[in-house]
């Protein structure tokens, strides 16, 4: 999770400095359920399918977020999508 200092950096400052638009970092890991992980285990592949799409995720009655995917390719790693808290 980001530090309190990282969270307090305004979005406009991040954008002006060509920094990622979020201080949250993520790593995607591959796994298998109920079978050993092997070379033949399906893996998540990179995709640009969500670009131009909006998704609303409702996590509870108090937390709902809208994710908007704006950019292609390498821009996605630099925060090319947007999130807004709709409730919570």
Buried (B, 14 or more C-beta within 10 A) or exposed (E): EEEEEEEEBEEEEBEEEEBBBBBEEEEEEEEEEEEEEEEEEEEEEEEEEBBEEEEEEEEEEEEBBEBBBBBEEEEBEBBBBBBEEEEE
